[in-house]
Amino acid sequence: MHRTGVECYTSRMSHGRRGRSKEPERGSPLRAGLLGLIAVLYLFSVPWYRADDQPLKLLFGLPDWVAVAVICYGLVAILNSLAWARTVVDDAAPLPDTLRNRSDDAEASARAREAQG
């Protein structure tokens, strides 16, 4: 039950069915593979593999190393969205202190100051 008295329906509930939920687990191998591929794409986007005397080629109107980097960044964005789609987020879990609503703290400190004098 939340503070409002309304029962929260979390993503881990089985929608009235018995057994295990069909949602992916946090440490799924597909998600780990996607994150690993993202790391490889970031490494490949840096033109460290090019020789100094290699002639400049144009690809899509850009220098080839720039085009490769832009393509890698586009693929990273797509793979990152797929990895997040495979991540289960528990909306009913309490927020960490860094994400709490700071207005609650401000109101509490204002009440404490009023009570002091």
N, C-alpha and C positions, 0 to 999 in steps of 0.2 A: 504494500500500500504506500502510496506517495503521501506527502503532507496534506494534499488536498482531499484525501480519502478515496481517490479514484484508483482502481486497480490498474496497474500498468501491464500492457501486453508486450512482452519482449520477443525479440527475434528468435530466441532459443526455445520458445514454446512450440509444441508440435501441432498446432492448429486443431486440437481436438483428437488427433490420431495418436495411437499408442506407438511407441517405438522411437527410433532415433530421427532427429530432424534431418532433412535433406540438404541443409546448408553446408557449405564447405567449412572446414576447420581453419583456425588461424595459421597453423603451420603446414598447410597443404603443399605437396611437392610441386604442383603447378605454379603456385604463387612464388615459391622459392626459386623455381626455374626462371620465371618472368623477371624477378628482381636480379638474378644472376645475369640474365641476358641484357638487362638495362645497364649493369655495370660494364659489361663487355662493349656495348655500344658507346658508352661514354669514353672508354679507353680508345676505341677505334676512331672517334670523332676528332681526336687530337692528331695533327699530322706529323707525329714523330717518326712515322714509317717512311716518309718521303726523303729522297736523297737531295742534297743541296743543289746538285747540277741537273736535276730532273727538269725537262722542259715543261712550261706551263701549258695546260690543256684547259679548254673551256667546256663546261658541262652545264646545260641549262642557262647559259649566259654568265656563269660564275666560274671562277677558278675551280679546278677539280677538287681541291682540298676543302674549299668552302662548301661546295655542293654536297660532298660526302658528309661534312659536319651537319649541315642543315637536314639532310635525309636522316642521319642518326638521331638528331634531336626530335624530329617528327615521329620516328619509330619509338623513341623513349616515351613520348607523350602517350602514344597508343598503348604501349605495353604497361605503362604506369596505370592507366585507367583500367586495363584488364586486371592488373594485380589488386587494385582497390576494389574492383567488383568481386574479387574472390575473398575479400576480407570481411569477416563478421564483426559488426560493431554492435555492442550491447548498449542500446539507448537508455536502459534503466540503471546502468552502472553509475555510481557517484562520480562527479567530475573531480579531477585532480585540483589541488589548490591553485595552480596557475591558471585554470580555466573557470574558476568560480566567479560568480557575479560580484564585482567589486562594490556595487551599490549597497549590497547587504552589509558589507564591512563599514561603509561610510555612514549608513544609518545607525549602526550599532555604536560607532564612535561618537556620533553626534548626540545620541541619547545618553551616553556615558558622560560627555561634557556637560550636558544640561543637568544631569543629576548631581554633578560635583559643584556646580555653582553657577 
